[in-house]
Amino acid sequence: MKSNLYLLFFALLFIALHSCDDKTYSQGERLYLAHCGNCHMEDGKGLAKLIPPLAGSDYLKLNPDKIPCILRHGQKGEIVVNGVQYNQIMPGEQYTEIQINNMINYINTAWGNDYPVTTITATKKRLELCNQ
């Protein structure tokens, strides 16, 4: 009886471990691919001089306070990313604070980016400052 319980325990543990998603920020990745990947590309390299890259983007690194607002409200007007000017409209989406936080953390750690991850508390504070 005792060996059957051990066998059952290890079988359940094996199933649980294999069902876990081992990718960090997997929700952020799914959201990015569904909503951002068509323009910024799956590899984050952007689209020529039309859509800025997110991979290796100095804009992301230098403007972490603006990113939650851009995701929620969009981007209008000229921005400079890695020395290149872009002036395409990016629509916003009514993502939840958690979705925004997860996307930021995915983007900040994907494609070789080594930018700081953010907390939900920081994302909430940044969203409160939008349009101020």
C-alpha positions as CSV (number, residue, x, y, z in Angstrom):
1,M,0.0,0.0,0.0
2,K,2.8,2.4,1.0
3,S,4.7,1.8,-2.3
4,N,1.5,2.5,-4.3
5,L,1.2,5.8,-2.6
6,Y,4.8,6.7,-3.4
7,L,4.2,5.6,-7.0
8,L,1.0,7.7,-7.2
9,F,2.8,10.7,-5.6
10,F,5.7,10.6,-8.1
11,A,3.4,10.1,-11.0
12,L,1.4,13.2,-10.0
13,L,4.6,15.1,-9.4
14,F,5.9,14.1,-12.9
15,I,2.6,15.2,-14.5
16,A,2.6,18.5,-12.6
17,L,6.2,19.3,-13.5
18,H,5.6,18.6,-17.2
19,S,2.5,20.6,-17.3
20,C,4.2,23.7,-16.0
21,D,5.2,26.3,-18.5
22,D,8.9,26.7,-18.1
23,K,9.0,30.0,-20.0
24,T,9.3,33.1,-18.0
25,Y,6.6,35.7,-18.8
26,S,4.7,33.3,-21.0
27,Q,1.5,35.4,-20.7
28,G,3.4,38.4,-21.8
29,E,4.8,36.5,-24.8
30,R,1.4,35.3,-25.8
31,L,0.0,38.8,-25.6
32,Y,2.9,40.3,-27.5
33,L,2.6,37.7,-30.3
34,A,-1.2,38.3,-30.5
35,H,-1.2,42.1,-30.4
36,C,2.3,43.4,-31.2
37,G,4.1,40.8,-33.2
38,N,2.5,41.7,-36.5
39,C,4.1,45.1,-36.5
40,H,7.1,44.8,-34.2
41,M,7.7,41.3,-35.6
42,E,8.1,38.1,-33.7
43,D,11.8,38.7,-33.2
44,G,11.2,42.3,-32.0
45,K,13.2,43.8,-34.8
46,G,10.4,46.1,-36.1
47,L,9.7,46.8,-39.7
48,A,12.4,48.7,-41.5
49,K,11.9,52.5,-40.9
50,L,8.2,52.2,-40.3
51,I,7.9,50.3,-37.0
52,P,10.6,50.7,-34.3
53,P,12.5,47.7,-33.0
54,L,11.9,46.5,-29.5
55,A,15.0,44.2,-29.5
56,G,17.9,46.2,-28.4
57,S,15.8,49.4,-28.2
58,D,17.4,52.3,-26.4
59,Y,13.9,53.8,-26.1
60,L,12.7,51.0,-23.9
61,K,15.8,51.2,-21.8
62,L,15.6,55.0,-21.4
63,N,11.9,55.5,-21.0
64,P,10.5,52.7,-18.7
65,D,7.9,55.2,-17.2
66,K,6.3,55.7,-20.6
67,I,6.0,52.1,-21.7
68,P,2.8,51.2,-19.7
69,C,1.1,54.4,-21.0
70,I,2.0,53.5,-24.6
71,L,0.7,50.0,-24.3
72,R,-2.6,51.3,-22.9
73,H,-3.1,54.5,-24.8
74,G,-1.0,54.1,-27.9
75,Q,1.7,56.3,-29.4
76,K,1.3,59.3,-31.7
77,G,4.0,61.5,-33.0
78,E,7.6,61.2,-33.6
79,I,9.9,59.1,-31.5
80,V,13.6,58.2,-32.0
81,V,14.7,54.6,-31.4
82,N,18.4,53.7,-31.8
83,G,19.0,57.0,-33.6
84,V,16.2,56.4,-36.2
85,Q,13.0,58.6,-36.3
86,Y,9.6,56.9,-36.4
87,N,6.3,58.6,-36.8
88,Q,3.6,55.9,-37.2
89,I,0.6,55.7,-35.0
90,M,0.5,52.8,-32.6
91,P,-3.0,52.0,-31.2
92,G,-3.5,51.4,-27.5
93,E,-5.4,48.6,-26.0
94,Q,-7.4,48.4,-22.7
95,Y,-5.1,45.7,-21.2
96,T,-5.3,45.0,-17.5
97,E,-2.4,46.2,-15.3
98,I,-1.2,42.6,-15.0
99,Q,-1.2,42.1,-18.8
100,I,0.7,45.3,-19.3
101,N,3.2,44.3,-16.6
102,N,3.7,40.8,-18.1
103,M,4.2,42.2,-21.6
104,I,6.8,44.7,-20.3
105,N,8.6,42.0,-18.5
106,Y,8.6,39.8,-21.6
107,I,9.8,42.5,-23.9
108,N,12.5,43.6,-21.4
109,T,13.9,40.1,-21.3
110,A,13.3,38.8,-24.9
111,W,15.6,38.8,-27.9
112,G,18.7,39.5,-25.8
113,N,17.2,42.5,-24.0
114,D,18.6,42.7,-20.5
115,Y,16.4,45.5,-19.2
116,P,15.1,45.6,-15.6
117,V,11.8,43.7,-15.0
118,T,9.1,45.7,-13.3
119,T,6.6,45.0,-10.6
120,I,2.8,45.3,-10.7
121,T,3.1,48.1,-8.2
122,A,5.5,50.1,-10.4
123,T,3.3,49.5,-13.4
124,K,0.2,50.7,-11.6
125,K,2.0,53.9,-10.5
126,R,3.2,54.5,-14.0
127,L,-0.3,54.1,-15.4
128,E,-1.6,56.6,-12.9
129,L,0.8,59.2,-14.3
130,C,-0.4,58.8,-17.9
131,N,-1.5,62.1,-19.5
132,Q,-0.1,64.2,-16.6
